[in-house]
Amino acid sequence: MMTKKTPLAVSGTAQGILAGICIALGGTVYLSCDNKYVGAVLFCVALLTICFFGFSLYTGKIGLIVENHKKKDIAVLLTGLLGNTIACVLFGLLAGAGVPKMVEAAAAVCTAKLTQTAGQTFIRGIFCGILMYIAVWVYQKKNSIVGILFAIPVFILSGFEHSIADMYYFALARIFTLESAVYIVLVVLGNTAGSLIIPLLMKLKTE
């Protein structure tokens, strides 16, 4: 019996939603920890789960587009980003309703983020993108979680910006403004640029 194939847009969005849920879990445990070092390490549960299950996280996939850039790959990337956004907004609102004290913690984090200049936000996004690419590349190519266990705490403790996690924090804080939207766009662009640096330069090296 032939089975009907799931449309690519639906599949990509669903995988993106699942990845977004994982990021929401990571963001929640980070905000819940009084010790920022412990919180940074525990955030790794997000990317570990995403990689183990093969969910679609924009910041984990964008750097891979250099090697695989067919229309299908780009469609999966963009629908995944849509799913990431949907999940982070929805679960940010749910987490705030379930654990009200988290709203105050997220608001403090987001208020501090909005004091950054556009250039600072973009640059912090670049550095996070580099580390995200390293984490995923090491997992995929070396079959090792070492990259995840080090790269994630490094970007968090360094104050670098992860666009999907930031979406969750802003939703949890109930901050939906033009300023916050511009902030997220800048981080997405920074993450994108950072994730492309290593694969593009390596590609030039081999050509």
ROZALO-67703 format. One line per field, with one value per residue: residue in three letters; x, y, z of N, C-alpha, C, CB in turn. Coordinates in steps of 0.2 Angstrom, whole numbers, plus 5000, padded with zeros to 4 digits. Glycine has a CB too. Layout:
BEGIN
residuo = c(Ala	...)
neast = c(X	...)
nnorth = c(Y	...)
nup = c(Z	...)
caeast = c(X	...)
canorth = c(Y	...)
caup = c(Z	...)
ceast = c(X	...)
cnorth = c(Y	...)
cup = c(Z	...)
cbeast = c(X	...)
cbnorth = c(Y	...)
cbup = c(Z	...)
This chain:
BEGIN
residuo = c(Met	Met	Thr	Lys	Lys	Thr	Pro	Leu	Ala	Val	Ser	Gly	Thr	Ala	Gln	Gly	Ile	Leu	Ala	Gly	Ile	Cys	Ile	Ala	Leu	Gly	Gly	Thr	Val	Tyr	Leu	Ser	Cys	Asp	Asn	Lys	Tyr	Val	Gly	Ala	Val	Leu	Phe	Cys	Val	Ala	Leu	Leu	Thr	Ile	Cys	Phe	Phe	Gly	Phe	Ser	Leu	Tyr	Thr	Gly	Lys	Ile	Gly	Leu	Ile	Val	Glu	Asn	His	Lys	Lys	Lys	Asp	Ile	Ala	Val	Leu	Leu	Thr	Gly	Leu	Leu	Gly	Asn	Thr	Ile	Ala	Cys	Val	Leu	Phe	Gly	Leu	Leu	Ala	Gly	Ala	Gly	Val	Pro	Lys	Met	Val	Glu	Ala	Ala	Ala	Ala	Val	Cys	Thr	Ala	Lys	Leu	Thr	Gln	Thr	Ala	Gly	Gln	Thr	Phe	Ile	Arg	Gly	Ile	Phe	Cys	Gly	Ile	Leu	Met	Tyr	Ile	Ala	Val	Trp	Val	Tyr	Gln	Lys	Lys	Asn	Ser	Ile	Val	Gly	Ile	Leu	Phe	Ala	Ile	Pro	Val	Phe	Ile	Leu	Ser	Gly	Phe	Glu	His	Ser	Ile	Ala	Asp	Met	Tyr	Tyr	Phe	Ala	Leu	Ala	Arg	Ile	Phe	Thr	Leu	Glu	Ser	Ala	Val	Tyr	Ile	Val	Leu	Val	Val	Leu	Gly	Asn	Thr	Ala	Gly	Ser	Leu	Ile	Ile	Pro	Leu	Leu	Met	Lys	Leu	Lys	Thr	Glu)
neast = c(5004	5003	5009	5004	5015	5022	5020	5034	5035	5026	5033	5045	5042	5037	5047	5055	5048	5049	5062	5062	5055	5064	5074	5067	5066	5079	5082	5073	5079	5091	5087	5082	5092	5102	5116	5126	5135	5132	5119	5122	5129	5119	5110	5114	5107	5097	5103	5109	5098	5091	5101	5102	5089	5088	5081	5075	5085	5087	5100	5108	5108	5111	5124	5127	5122	5131	5137	5126	5115	5103	5086	5077	5084	5086	5072	5069	5077	5071	5058	5060	5065	5054	5046	5054	5052	5038	5037	5045	5038	5026	5028	5035	5025	5017	5026	5028	5015	5013	5024	5025	5035	5046	5044	5048	5062	5066	5062	5071	5083	5080	5078	5091	5097	5092	5098	5109	5119	5115	5125	5133	5124	5123	5137	5138	5130	5136	5148	5141	5135	5147	5151	5140	5140	5152	5149	5139	5145	5156	5148	5142	5152	5162	5156	5154	5150	5157	5159	5147	5146	5155	5155	5142	5141	5151	5147	5136	5141	5150	5142	5136	5124	5110	5099	5086	5085	5084	5072	5063	5066	5061	5047	5043	5045	5036	5038	5034	5038	5042	5055	5061	5058	5066	5078	5079	5079	5092	5100	5097	5103	5116	5119	5118	5128	5139	5139	5142	5155	5166	5163	5163	5176	5184	5179	5185	5198	5200	5197)
nnorth = c(4994	5011	5025	5042	5055	5066	5084	5094	5107	5106	5095	5101	5112	5106	5098	5109	5115	5105	5106	5119	5118	5111	5120	5129	5122	5121	5135	5137	5130	5136	5149	5146	5142	5147	5148	5153	5146	5132	5133	5136	5124	5115	5119	5113	5102	5105	5106	5094	5085	5089	5086	5072	5067	5073	5085	5101	5114	5131	5138	5128	5122	5131	5134	5122	5124	5128	5116	5109	5115	5114	5117	5111	5109	5122	5126	5117	5123	5136	5133	5126	5137	5144	5135	5135	5147	5148	5138	5143	5155	5151	5141	5150	5158	5149	5143	5155	5156	5145	5145	5158	5166	5165	5174	5186	5184	5182	5194	5203	5198	5201	5215	5219	5215	5223	5235	5235	5240	5241	5236	5229	5219	5212	5207	5199	5190	5184	5178	5168	5161	5155	5146	5138	5132	5125	5116	5108	5103	5095	5085	5079	5076	5070	5062	5065	5072	5082	5094	5101	5101	5109	5121	5127	5131	5140	5150	5155	5159	5169	5179	5179	5180	5170	5167	5159	5155	5168	5172	5164	5169	5182	5180	5173	5184	5192	5202	5210	5220	5232	5235	5224	5215	5219	5217	5203	5200	5205	5197	5185	5187	5189	5177	5169	5174	5171	5157	5154	5157	5148	5136	5142	5148	5136	5130	5138	5135	5122	5123)
nup = c(5000	4996	5004	5008	5005	5017	5016	5012	5018	5029	5036	5038	5046	5057	5062	5066	5076	5086	5088	5093	5105	5112	5114	5122	5134	5137	5139	5150	5160	5162	5166	5178	5186	5200	5199	5187	5179	5181	5175	5162	5158	5159	5150	5138	5136	5127	5114	5113	5113	5102	5092	5094	5090	5078	5075	5068	5069	5067	5069	5070	5058	5047	5044	5037	5025	5016	5010	5007	4997	4989	4983	4991	5003	5007	5009	5019	5029	5031	5034	5045	5053	5055	5062	5073	5078	5081	5091	5101	5105	5108	5119	5127	5132	5138	5148	5156	5161	5168	5177	5185	5191	5183	5173	5177	5179	5165	5160	5166	5160	5146	5146	5148	5137	5127	5129	5122	5108	5090	5083	5092	5096	5084	5082	5093	5090	5079	5084	5092	5082	5076	5086	5087	5074	5075	5086	5081	5069	5074	5081	5070	5061	5068	5077	5090	5106	5112	5107	5108	5122	5126	5117	5119	5133	5132	5123	5130	5143	5138	5134	5121	5108	5105	5093	5093	5106	5112	5106	5114	5127	5126	5123	5134	5143	5140	5131	5117	5106	5093	5094	5100	5090	5080	5086	5087	5074	5070	5078	5072	5059	5063	5068	5057	5048	5056	5057	5044	5042	5045	5036	5023	5022	5023	5012	5002	5004	5000	4986)
caeast = c(5000	5007	5008	5005	5020	5020	5022	5040	5034	5024	5038	5051	5040	5036	5054	5057	5044	5052	5069	5061	5053	5070	5077	5063	5068	5086	5081	5070	5083	5096	5085	5080	5098	5106	5123	5125	5139	5128	5114	5125	5130	5113	5107	5117	5101	5093	5106	5110	5092	5090	5105	5101	5083	5088	5076	5078	5086	5090	5107	5112	5108	5112	5131	5128	5119	5136	5138	5120	5111	5097	5080	5074	5088	5084	5066	5069	5080	5067	5052	5063	5065	5047	5044	5058	5049	5031	5037	5048	5033	5020	5031	5037	5019	5015	5030	5026	5008	5014	5029	5025	5042	5051	5043	5052	5069	5066	5061	5078	5088	5078	5079	5098	5099	5089	5102	5115	5118	5114	5132	5135	5120	5125	5143	5137	5126	5141	5152	5137	5135	5153	5151	5135	5143	5157	5146	5135	5150	5159	5144	5140	5158	5167	5152	5156	5146	5162	5158	5141	5147	5160	5153	5136	5142	5156	5143	5132	5145	5153	5137	5135	5117	5107	5092	5081	5084	5081	5064	5060	5066	5056	5040	5043	5045	5030	5040	5033	5038	5046	5062	5063	5058	5073	5084	5079	5082	5099	5103	5097	5108	5123	5120	5119	5135	5144	5139	5145	5162	5171	5162	5165	5183	5186	5178	5190	5204	5200	5196)
canorth = c(5000	5017	5030	5049	5059	5073	5090	5097	5113	5103	5091	5105	5116	5101	5097	5115	5116	5101	5109	5125	5116	5109	5126	5132	5118	5123	5141	5137	5127	5141	5154	5143	5141	5153	5148	5154	5141	5126	5134	5136	5117	5111	5121	5108	5097	5107	5104	5087	5082	5091	5082	5065	5066	5075	5090	5106	5120	5135	5140	5122	5120	5136	5133	5116	5125	5128	5110	5106	5121	5113	5121	5107	5111	5129	5125	5114	5128	5141	5131	5125	5143	5146	5131	5137	5154	5146	5134	5148	5160	5147	5139	5155	5160	5143	5143	5160	5155	5139	5147	5165	5169	5165	5180	5192	5182	5183	5201	5206	5196	5204	5222	5220	5214	5229	5241	5234	5244	5236	5233	5224	5213	5208	5204	5194	5184	5181	5173	5162	5157	5151	5141	5133	5128	5120	5111	5103	5100	5090	5080	5076	5073	5066	5058	5067	5077	5086	5101	5103	5102	5115	5127	5130	5135	5145	5156	5158	5163	5174	5184	5179	5179	5164	5170	5155	5156	5175	5172	5161	5173	5188	5178	5172	5190	5195	5208	5210	5226	5233	5235	5217	5211	5221	5214	5196	5200	5207	5191	5180	5189	5188	5169	5166	5176	5168	5150	5153	5159	5142	5132	5146	5148	5129	5128	5141	5132	5116	5124)
caup = c(5000	4995	5009	5006	5008	5021	5012	5015	5022	5035	5039	5041	5052	5063	5065	5069	5082	5090	5090	5097	5112	5116	5116	5127	5140	5139	5142	5156	5166	5163	5170	5184	5190	5203	5197	5179	5176	5181	5170	5155	5156	5158	5143	5133	5135	5122	5108	5113	5111	5095	5088	5094	5087	5071	5074	5064	5073	5062	5070	5069	5051	5042	5042	5033	5018	5011	5007	5004	4996	4984	4985	4996	5009	5009	5011	5026	5033	5032	5037	5052	5057	5056	5067	5079	5081	5083	5097	5106	5107	5112	5125	5131	5135	5142	5154	5160	5164	5173	5182	5184	5193	5177	5168	5180	5177	5158	5159	5168	5154	5140	5147	5148	5130	5123	5130	5117	5101	5085	5081	5098	5095	5078	5083	5098	5086	5074	5088	5094	5076	5075	5091	5085	5069	5078	5090	5076	5065	5078	5082	5064	5057	5073	5081	5097	5109	5115	5104	5111	5129	5127	5114	5122	5139	5130	5120	5135	5148	5135	5133	5114	5107	5101	5091	5095	5113	5113	5105	5119	5133	5125	5124	5142	5147	5137	5127	5110	5103	5087	5096	5102	5084	5077	5090	5085	5067	5070	5080	5067	5054	5066	5069	5050	5046	5060	5055	5037	5041	5044	5030	5017	5021	5022	5005	4998	5005	4996	4979)
ceast = c(5004	5004	5008	5010	5019	5023	5029	5039	5031	5029	5043	5049	5039	5042	5057	5054	5047	5058	5067	5059	5059	5074	5074	5065	5075	5086	5078	5075	5089	5093	5083	5086	5101	5113	5123	5130	5135	5122	5116	5127	5124	5109	5109	5111	5098	5096	5108	5104	5090	5095	5104	5094	5083	5083	5079	5079	5090	5098	5111	5113	5111	5119	5132	5125	5125	5138	5132	5115	5106	5091	5077	5078	5086	5077	5065	5072	5075	5061	5054	5063	5058	5044	5047	5054	5042	5032	5040	5042	5028	5022	5033	5031	5017	5019	5029	5020	5009	5019	5030	5032	5047	5050	5047	5060	5070	5066	5068	5083	5087	5079	5086	5100	5097	5093	5108	5114	5117	5120	5134	5131	5122	5132	5142	5134	5131	5145	5148	5136	5141	5153	5146	5137	5148	5154	5143	5140	5154	5155	5143	5146	5162	5163	5153	5151	5150	5160	5152	5142	5151	5157	5147	5137	5147	5152	5139	5136	5149	5148	5135	5127	5115	5100	5086	5080	5082	5074	5061	5060	5061	5049	5039	5042	5039	5032	5039	5032	5042	5053	5065	5063	5064	5079	5084	5082	5089	5103	5103	5102	5115	5124	5122	5126	5140	5145	5142	5152	5167	5170	5164	5172	5186	5185	5183	5197	5205	5199	5203)
cnorth = c(5006	5022	5037	5052	5065	5078	5092	5102	5111	5100	5096	5109	5112	5100	5103	5117	5112	5104	5116	5123	5114	5115	5130	5128	5120	5130	5142	5135	5132	5147	5152	5142	5147	5153	5147	5148	5134	5127	5133	5129	5114	5113	5117	5103	5098	5104	5097	5083	5083	5087	5074	5063	5068	5081	5096	5113	5125	5136	5134	5120	5125	5136	5127	5118	5126	5122	5107	5112	5120	5117	5117	5108	5118	5129	5122	5119	5133	5139	5129	5131	5145	5142	5133	5143	5152	5143	5139	5153	5156	5145	5144	5158	5155	5143	5149	5160	5150	5141	5154	5169	5169	5171	5186	5190	5184	5190	5205	5204	5200	5212	5223	5220	5220	5235	5240	5238	5238	5232	5228	5218	5209	5204	5198	5188	5181	5176	5167	5158	5152	5145	5136	5129	5122	5114	5105	5099	5094	5084	5076	5072	5069	5062	5059	5072	5082	5093	5104	5105	5107	5122	5130	5134	5141	5151	5159	5162	5169	5180	5185	5178	5174	5166	5166	5155	5163	5175	5169	5166	5179	5186	5176	5179	5194	5202	5207	5217	5227	5233	5228	5213	5213	5218	5207	5196	5201	5200	5185	5181	5187	5180	5166	5168	5172	5160	5149	5154	5153	5138	5136	5146	5141	5127	5131	5138	5125	5117	5126)
cup = c(5000	5001	5006	5009	5011	5017	5016	5019	5029	5039	5042	5046	5058	5066	5068	5075	5087	5093	5095	5104	5116	5118	5122	5134	5142	5142	5149	5162	5167	5167	5177	5189	5193	5201	5190	5176	5176	5175	5163	5153	5155	5152	5138	5132	5129	5115	5107	5111	5104	5090	5088	5090	5080	5070	5070	5067	5068	5063	5070	5062	5046	5040	5037	5026	5013	5007	5004	5003	4990	4987	4991	5003	5011	5012	5018	5031	5035	5035	5044	5056	5059	5062	5074	5083	5084	5090	5103	5109	5111	5118	5130	5135	5140	5149	5158	5164	5169	5178	5182	5186	5187	5173	5171	5178	5170	5157	5160	5162	5148	5140	5146	5140	5126	5124	5125	5111	5096	5083	5086	5097	5089	5079	5088	5094	5081	5078	5090	5088	5074	5079	5089	5079	5071	5082	5086	5072	5068	5079	5076	5061	5062	5077	5088	5100	5113	5113	5107	5119	5131	5124	5117	5128	5137	5128	5126	5140	5145	5133	5125	5114	5102	5099	5093	5102	5115	5111	5111	5125	5132	5125	5131	5145	5145	5134	5120	5107	5097	5089	5097	5095	5080	5080	5088	5078	5066	5073	5075	5061	5056	5066	5062	5048	5050	5058	5048	5037	5040	5038	5024	5016	5020	5014	5000	4998	5001	4988	4976)
cbeast = c(4995	5006	5012	4998	5025	5023	5017	5045	5029	5018	5041	5053	5033	5032	5059	5056	5036	5053	5073	5055	5048	5075	5078	5056	5068	5091	5078	5064	5086	5098	5078	5077	5104	5105	5127	5128	5146	5125	5111	5132	5134	5108	5109	5123	5097	5093	5113	5112	5086	5092	5113	5100	5077	5087	5074	5073	5091	5087	5107	5109	5101	5111	5136	5124	5115	5143	5140	5116	5115	5096	5075	5075	5096	5085	5061	5073	5086	5065	5049	5069	5069	5042	5046	5065	5048	5028	5042	5054	5030	5018	5036	5040	5014	5015	5038	5025	5003	5017	5036	5020	5045	5049	5035	5051	5070	5061	5056	5080	5087	5071	5077	5102	5095	5082	5105	5116	5125	5111	5137	5134	5113	5126	5148	5133	5121	5146	5154	5130	5133	5159	5150	5128	5146	5162	5141	5130	5155	5162	5137	5137	5162	5171	5153	5163	5141	5169	5157	5135	5150	5167	5151	5131	5146	5161	5139	5128	5150	5156	5139	5139	5115	5108	5092	5082	5091	5085	5063	5063	5073	5058	5039	5048	5052	5024	5047	5026	5042	5044	5063	5058	5052	5073	5083	5072	5078	5101	5100	5090	5107	5123	5114	5114	5136	5143	5132	5141	5164	5170	5155	5162	5186	5183	5171	5190	5205	5194	5191)
cbnorth = c(5000	5020	5029	5052	5060	5072	5095	5099	5118	5099	5086	5110	5119	5095	5095	5121	5114	5094	5112	5129	5109	5105	5131	5131	5110	5123	5146	5133	5121	5144	5157	5137	5137	5152	5141	5160	5140	5125	5141	5140	5114	5113	5129	5105	5096	5115	5108	5084	5084	5098	5083	5063	5069	5070	5093	5107	5119	5142	5143	5116	5118	5143	5132	5111	5132	5130	5105	5101	5127	5106	5121	5099	5110	5134	5121	5108	5131	5145	5125	5122	5148	5145	5124	5139	5159	5141	5129	5151	5164	5141	5133	5161	5162	5136	5143	5167	5153	5133	5143	5168	5165	5158	5182	5192	5175	5179	5204	5203	5189	5203	5224	5215	5208	5230	5241	5227	5248	5240	5238	5227	5215	5213	5209	5196	5187	5186	5177	5165	5161	5156	5144	5137	5132	5124	5114	5107	5105	5093	5083	5080	5079	5071	5050	5068	5074	5084	5101	5098	5095	5114	5125	5124	5131	5143	5153	5152	5158	5172	5191	5174	5186	5158	5170	5148	5155	5180	5168	5154	5176	5191	5171	5168	5194	5197	5210	5206	5231	5240	5239	5214	5213	5229	5214	5193	5205	5212	5189	5180	5196	5191	5166	5170	5184	5168	5148	5157	5163	5138	5130	5153	5151	5124	5130	5148	5130	5111	5129)
cbup = c(5006	4988	5015	5008	5002	5028	5012	5009	5019	5034	5035	5035	5050	5061	5059	5064	5081	5087	5084	5094	5111	5111	5110	5126	5138	5133	5137	5156	5164	5156	5167	5184	5186	5210	5200	5177	5180	5188	5171	5155	5162	5164	5141	5135	5141	5121	5107	5120	5116	5094	5090	5102	5091	5066	5081	5058	5079	5062	5077	5073	5049	5045	5047	5036	5019	5015	5012	5008	4994	4983	4979	4995	5008	5003	5006	5026	5030	5025	5034	5051	5053	5050	5066	5077	5075	5079	5096	5104	5101	5107	5124	5127	5130	5139	5151	5156	5159	5169	5181	5189	5199	5173	5169	5188	5179	5154	5163	5174	5153	5138	5154	5152	5127	5125	5137	5116	5100	5079	5081	5105	5095	5072	5086	5104	5081	5071	5095	5096	5070	5076	5098	5083	5063	5083	5095	5072	5062	5085	5085	5059	5055	5077	5079	5097	5114	5114	5096	5111	5132	5125	5106	5123	5144	5125	5114	5139	5151	5128	5135	5110	5104	5105	5083	5092	5117	5109	5098	5121	5133	5118	5119	5144	5145	5143	5129	5108	5108	5084	5103	5107	5080	5077	5098	5086	5062	5075	5087	5063	5052	5072	5072	5045	5047	5067	5056	5033	5047	5050	5030	5017	5028	5026	5003	5000	5013	4998	4978)
